[in-house]
Structure formats: C-alpha cells, structure tokens
Amino acid sequence: MGLTQHAHAVSMIQEIGNLMLLRGNVGRPGAGLCPVRGHSNVQGDRTMGITARPRPAFLDALERAFGPRGFVAPRAPGLDTVDTLHALRDGRVTALVALGGNLLSATPDTAVTAAGLDGCRFTASVATKLNRTHLHPGRIGLLLPCLGRSEQDVQAGGAQFVTVEDSMSVVHRSQGTLFPASAHLRSEPAIVAGLGRALLGEVLPWDELTGDYDRIRALIADVVPGFADFNARVRTPRGFVLRNPARERDWAGVGGRARLVVNPAPDLRLPPGRLRMMTIRSHDQYNTTVYGLDDRYRGITGERRVVLMNADDIDALGLVARQVVDLISEWQGEERRAARFIVVPYGLPRGNCATYFPEANPLVPLGSVAAKSNTPTSKSVVIRVVPTGS
C-alpha cells in the first residue's frame, strides 16, 4: 500500500519491475517481486473474478458453466470503489449491498462517503461485527449478521470449510472451531444464496450449493483457471500454490519476452509551508478495526490523533512537540480540515508527515487517485499544519 496509494503508483511499480528484470531477479528464488496485500484473500477475491472489469474469458467461462440455466453474464463494466463513491455522491447508486467490510472508514473523503450512504434508498450489510458504516443505513437499512470464519459452519451436508488465497498465492483451507455466537446466525454463502434466489430465481441450485461447499468449489474448478481438482488439492496439508508465469519465466502471454516500460519522473516539489501526508496503521490495529491506543511500532502510547513530523519541519513551521494542531488538505482549490492532532517528532524525511488511518481519511480527496488504477492517494496528500484555533 505504501507504493499503490500515490498518483504515480502504477508507473512506480512498473519501474520497480524494470529494475528487477534488468537485474535478472524475476523468476530467481528469493529475489523476485512479491506484492504483499493488506491481509489474506484480497488477492483471492481477484482470482475469483471480484473486479469491476472482469476479463471476457472469465465471463465466457461463467456462461459455459451456468448458461444452461439461463444465466447471461453482464458485459458492461461495473464500478470500482472510488467510482461507487462518486455514484453514491451523485445519486446514481441508490442501493448498496456490502459483503463485510467497513466502507465508511476504509475509503477516502469520509464526509462525502457518509453523505452518499445517507442518501441511499436501501442498504444491506452482511457482517460479523458492527462498524461505523452501519450508522449510515440510508432510508432503509438491513443488518445481516453472519458466521465468522473462526466459528463452526455446519450445513445440511455436515461441517463445512472455506478457502483463502494468501499473498504468496497459496490456496488453503480455513475452518472455524468456535461455537457460533448465536444458533440463528447464517453463513455468508447461505445469505448470498438467499439474495441470489430472490433476485435471479433458480439460475443455480442454491440449496445444494449452500448445503455442501464442495459443490461450490467444483463449479469454481470449471470456471477459474488453475483450480482443476480444487476439492482434492485444497485438502492437502498446506493447500496448493497457484501457477505464476513470471516465476517460471514464461512470457508467452506478452509476446515471448518481458517488456520494459518507460515513465517520466513525477514532479514531487511542494509549495512553501506544505507537507506530504501519508496515512498509516498502528500496531494495535487490523484494517479499520482499532483494538487499542498504543503503537508499539513507533513508541506511541495512549493516543491515535497524532501527526508524526520531522523535527526540523516542526521548527520551520513555528510549532513545538505535543502542540495541538489542525491539518488542512488542499486539492484543486478545496480545503478539508481535521481538527486537534498532537505534533510528535519522528524520524521522517523532511517535507513528509504521517497520520493514522482512518482518523485522517477526511483529508484524502475522493478525486485524487492514481493514474490508471484509480486508487486513492492516501500516501500522498498535500497539507498545511496550523495551530488549533488559528
């Protein structure tokens, strides 16, 4: 995420790829590229086709598998997260179904996101825990609690397990052992199947699929490349590793040779008195879930509303350590203010500062995104730091 959340993120990653190719590192054990996601199964979502722009080959495979039941894959592009937030803001999306997650706290421009959710005619959230998104349900809101991955999932076919794909492209089992928090909790597949039946009719044998997840995996094996014999392979002790052509130095998919990409260097100069802010996570935090106010990584205890700054920048701006300040982001003539942060000297390069996520999300403009990927620029927000009350 430190690389992806910049306006020039794609070109930066391409240049890292260039360097690795020139050094001969790609395909060399222990020396190649390894994109580490924020948590396991972010990668698995994409492998299973969870994207706003699925490839035609994937849609063709879906239609071959489900076409006999009347299913036709939609070919028009969908909306990624940022585009969805724009559509919520503009009233073009008025119904939202969320499978887990905390949309309000995980996305930029918190006030804009909250207003978009409030303007919905209908929202439904499938979740294991309450979060801030659920405080903005729109006109009609449903909370659908589901089993957590740590809880036992017993269906008509017996005890079930799900699978995850970690950042190393390893697909393995995940089976809960705890007694469910309530006997009334449904599994996420059962809830999704119920929604599918209500919206699409009997395009799938919903009861058979939710009664035995092996049946779901058998369909995945028919549709998704690399998942042949899915049920057998995932039952091996450590699961299985998906094929990676670059690891095997197989460049057939790009014409037989790896390709270098040339990008212009970005202009990173800042106006006088400005800093480049990045949002970060603390030690006592998992995604948007904050477990405590201590950050063992950086020696901070009892507080999260802090701004980490280089000591020379603190002096140059006429501030002192532990002073309470407001942060003001600047984007295309608009200003956003987050109040009452404590100045903490920290060993950052001059011109840079750091704040915690999601507290500083209100400063991240929805319109500031990475070229080509549309990822919010949460690691590159131009701000002013001013004493609170000024």
N, C-alpha and C positions, 0 to 999 in steps of 0.2 A: 504493500500500500504506500510505502514511502516513495516508490517510483511511479505508481499509477495515478496518484492524485495531484498531478501538475498539468498545466495547459499543454506542455510539450512532452507528456508522458510517453506517447507512442513512439515518437522519434528517439527519446532517451533509451527506451527498451530496445529499439532497433539498433542503436549504436552499441549497446552492450552486446547484442547478438553479433554485430560486426566484429567487435574485439575478440569474442570467443571463437568465431570462425577463423579469424586471422591467426590466432594462436594455436589452432588445431584442437581446441578444448571440447568441441561438441562431439559427443559420442565417446569421449575418453572417460572411463570410470572415475568418479570422484572429482571431476574437473569441469563438468559442463554446466548448463543453465538449469536452475531449479526454482520455478516460481512458487513461493510458499504463500498459500492463501491465509485469510484470517482465521479460518477454522476448517475442519474436515467437512467434506461434502459440498462446499461451494463449487469445487471442481466437479463433483459428481452430478450436481444439478445440470451443468452444461453438457456433460456427457449424455445425459438422459433427454436432452433437447429443450431444456428450460432456458429459452432465449427469445428475445423479441423478433429475431430474424433467423428462424431455423433454415437449414440448408435444404434445397429441393430434394436431394437424395434421401434425407431423413423423412420428409413429408411423403415422398413416393413410397418408402418402406411402410409408413403408417397406413397408407391407403391399401397397400397389398395385404396387410395383416387384418385390417378392420373394414375394408371396403365391402366385403360380402354382407356385412350387417348394416350397410347404408351410410357408413362414415365417409365424409369428404373432408380432407384436410384443408383448413383455410390457408390461402396462399398470400394474402395481403400481410405486409409486415405489422407486427404488433408495436407496443410501446415499451421501451426500457424504463428504468426507474425515473430518470430525470424527465423524460418525455411524459411519463404518467403524472408527475408532479405539475408540469406545465398544463396538462389536460385537466387535472383537478382544479387548478387555479382558475382556468378559463371556463370551467363549467362544461367541458366537452366529455368528461367522465363523471358520471353521477352515481355509479355503483362500484363498490370495491370489495373484493373478497381476498383476504390475506391468509396465506398458509404459514402461520408462525411469524416470527419477526416483529420488529418494533419500528414501523415505518416512520413515525414522527421523530423518534430520537436518532434513528440511523441515517437520516437524509439531511441535506443542507437546508438553509433558509427556513428555520423552524417555524417562524410566524406564517410564512406563505404556505407551508405544508399543513399546519394546523387549520388555517382558513379553508384550504381545499378540502380537507376531511370534513370540516363542519358543514360545508356546502353540499355534501353528498346526500342524495335521497335515501341511500341504503348502503350500509357496510356490514360485513360479516368477518369475524376474526376467529380462525382456528388456532388455539394457543394452549400452552401448558401453564402459563403464568400471566397474571395481569401486568400490563405495562402502560406507558403514557398514551400510546395510540388509542387505547380503549376509552380514554377520556374525551375523545373527539369522534363520536359514533355517527355523526350526521343526523338526518331526520329520523331514521330507523336504524338501530344497530343491534346486531346479534353477536353474542359471545358464545363460541362453541368450544368448550374445554375438551381436550383430547388427552389420551395416554401419552406420557413422556417416554423417551427412548430407554430410560432406566427402569420402567415399570413392565411387569409381565403383561404380555399381549396374548390372550387366549381367545381363539375364534372357533368357528364350527369344526375346523379341521385340526384343532389342537393348538398347542403353544406355537407362536409364530416368531420369526425374527425378520429384521430388515437388513439392508446392506448399506454401507457407506463407501465412498471413494476418498482416500486421503490425499494429501498434497504430493505424495510420491507415486500417484496413480495406482495405488494398491486398493483393490476392492475386497472388503472383508465383512464378516457378519457383525451385527450388533443386536444383542438380545437382552432385554431387561430382566432383572431378578427381583426387584422390589414389588411388594403388593401394591396394586393401584390405589391412589388416593381416594377413589370412590368406585363402587361397583357399577355406577351409572356412566362412567367415562367410556367413550367410544375411541377406537383407534383412528388415527388420521386417515388411513386408507378407507375405513368404513364411512367416515364423514364425506370424503371426496366422492366415494361411490354413490352415496345418497344424493349429493348435489348433481352428479352426472346423470343419474336416473331421472331426477326431476327436470333437468334441463334438456337432455338429449334422448330420453327414452331408452329402449333396450338395445342400444348400439353395442353394448358389451354385456357379458354375463356377470353382472355386478356381484351377485351373491356368491357365485363360485370364486371370483377373484378375491373378495374380502374374507372368505372362509378359509382360503389356503393361499398364502402369499407366493408359494412355489408357482402357482398358475400365472401370477403377475410376472415373475421372473422368466417364465417360459415365453411369454409374449415379448418381453424385452430382448430375449435371445434371438427372436425372429426379426427384430426391428433395428437394434443398435449394433453397429459393427464392433467386434471384439468381445461379444458376450455369448458366443456359442457355448453350449453346455454350461450355462450360467449356474444352474442349481447344483450341479456336481462340483464345479470348480470352487464355488464360494464356500463349500463345506470342507475344503482342505484347511488344515490348522491355521495358516496365515493368509488365506484367501489367494488372490492371484493378481499379477501385475498386468495392466493394460499395455498393449504394444505402443511404442513411441518411435516413429520412423527416424526422427533426428538422432535418437540414442543409437540406432542401428546404422546411422549414416546412409539412410535410404532417401534419396532426393527425387525419386520418381514423380512425386506429387507436384514438384515445382520445376519440372523440365529436365531433371537429371543432375542438376548442380544446385548447391546452396547459393542464395543470392544476397549480395551486399546491398545496403540501402544508404543513400547519401541524404543527409538532412542539414539544413542551415542551423548554425548555433543560435539559440534563443537570446534575446536581449533581456538580461535579468537586472538591469540597473533600476534602482528605486529612487523616487523623488526624495528630496531632503526631508528628514524627520519621520520617515516611514520605515516600518519593519515588515519583513515577510513572515507571516504566522503559519505554523503548521499545527494541526490538531493531532493529539496522541492519546494513547490509553495508559492507564496506570497499572500497577501490579495487582491491585485489588479490583480487577475489572475483567469481564468477559463480554466482548461486544458492547451492547448498550447496558448490560447489567452491571451495576456498581455494587460490590459487596462490602466495601469499607472506604474509609477516607485516607488510607495510608498507601504510599507508593514506595515500596522497597527498592524498586529500580533506581529511583532518583533521590532517596533520602528525605522524602516529604511525608509528614505525618499530620493527621487531623484536618486536612483541608484539600479541596479539589479546585476551588475557584482561585487559581493562581496563574500567573503568566511568567514563564521562565525566560530570562533575558541575559545577554552578555553584560558583564559589569561595566564595560566601557560605554555601551549603549545607554545603560541606566544613568551614568554620569552625564553623557552628552544630551540627554533629554531632560536634565534637571530633576531627576527622580532619585529616590533613595530606596534601599531594600525595605521590604514589608510595607511600602506605601500602598494605599488603596487607590486603584486607578480604574478608568473605563477604557474599553477597547472599541475603536471605531473603524470599521472596514470601509473601503472606498471601492466602488465599482461603477463605472460608466455614469458618474455624476450622482449616484445614490450612496447614501451612508446608512450603515447599520450599527447600532450601539449595543454592547453587552456591558452591564454595569458591575462595579465592585469586584475587581480582581486584585489579588495581592502580588506585588512585584517580588520575584525570587531570583537572585543572581544564580546563574548556571553557566556551565561551560559550553555555550553555543557559539558558533561563528558570528561575528559582528553582522548586524543587519537582519538577524533572524530571531524569532521568538517562538515559544511553544505553549500551547494551552491544552487542557483536557477536552476530549470528546465524551459526551455530547454537549457539555456546557457551552462550548464556543461555536456550536453549529449555527446559531442565529447570525453569525458573522460571515458565513460562507454563502455567496450569492448563488442562487439557482442557475443563473445564466452563465456562470464561469465554469467551463467544462474543458476537459482535454480534447484537443483536436483529434478527430477520427474515432475516439472511443466513447465520447460523451460522459466521461467520468467526472464527478465533481472535483474541483481543485482544492480539496481540504488541506493540502500540504503547501499551498502557495496563495495565501490571502494577504493582500496589502492592507496594513492597518496603521492607525495612529494610536499612541498610548498617551492618555491625558489624565491628570489627577481627577478623581471623582468630585463632582460638583463644579468643574470648570466648564 
